[in-house]
Structure formats: C-alpha cells, structure tokens
Amino acid sequence: MLPNQIINLNTIKLCGSLFRMFYRLSPLINKIMESSYGLKKGNISDV
C-alpha cells in the first residue's frame, strides 16, 4: 500500500467515527438548538 492510500483509509475511518458520534448526539443537539431558539424567540411556554 502507498502511504497516500493509508492516509485516505485513516481519514475515512475518522470521518466515519465522527459521523457516528454526531449522529448519536444529534437528538441532544436538536433539543439544545430548539430550546435556545425558543428562548431567543421568547416562546418559553413550549419548553
């Protein structure tokens, strides 16, 4: 294997794990975004 191919495989693995982590955290991120957006708009009754 060429060093270039090895680097590409490592970056693909890294991106995959990061994507998985983000996918697991996305509901939490959505909640935070929704709540902060709601607070900015002033819709505290929805929370």
ZAGU-224456 format. One record per residue (C-alpha): residue in one letter; chain; x, y, z. Coordinates in nm, 2 decimals, m for minus. Each point is the difference from the previous one (the first is absolute). Layout:
R  code  unit    east   north      up
R     A     A       X       Y       Z
...
END
This chain:
R  code  unit    east   north      up
R     M     A    0.00    0.00    0.00
R     L     A    0.11    0.35   m0.07
R     P     A    0.02    0.25    0.29
R     N     A   m0.26    0.21   m0.18
R     Q     A   m0.26   m0.29    0.00
R     I     A    0.07   m0.07    0.37
R     I     A   m0.06    0.37    0.09
R     N     A   m0.33   m0.01   m0.21
R     L     A   m0.12   m0.31    0.19
R     N     A    0.08    0.16    0.33
R     T     A   m0.18    0.32   m0.08
R     I     A   m0.30   m0.21   m0.12
R     K     A    0.00   m0.19    0.33
R     L     A    0.03    0.32    0.20
R     C     A   m0.28    0.17   m0.20
R     G     A   m0.22   m0.31    0.05
R     S     A    0.05    0.00    0.38
R     L     A   m0.05    0.37    0.02
R     F     A   m0.32   m0.03   m0.20
R     R     A   m0.12   m0.29    0.23
R     M     A    0.07    0.21    0.30
R     F     A   m0.18    0.30   m0.14
R     Y     A   m0.29   m0.22   m0.10
R     R     A   m0.04   m0.12    0.36
R     L     A    0.03    0.35    0.14
R     S     A   m0.24    0.16   m0.27
R     P     A   m0.32   m0.04    0.21
R     L     A    0.17    0.17    0.29
R     I     A    0.13    0.27   m0.23
R     N     A   m0.34    0.05   m0.15
R     K     A   m0.16    0.04    0.34
R     I     A    0.26    0.26    0.10
R     M     A   m0.04    0.18   m0.33
R     E     A   m0.38    0.00    0.04
R     S     A    0.01    0.12    0.36
R     S     A    0.25    0.27   m0.07
R     Y     A   m0.20    0.11   m0.31
R     G     A   m0.32    0.00    0.20
R     L     A    0.16    0.20    0.27
R     K     A    0.13    0.25   m0.26
R     K     A   m0.35    0.03   m0.15
R     G     A   m0.16    0.02    0.34
R     N     A   m0.21   m0.32   m0.03
R     I     A    0.08   m0.13    0.35
R     S     A   m0.35   m0.15    0.03
R     D     A    0.10   m0.27   m0.25
R     V     A    0.28   m0.13    0.22
END
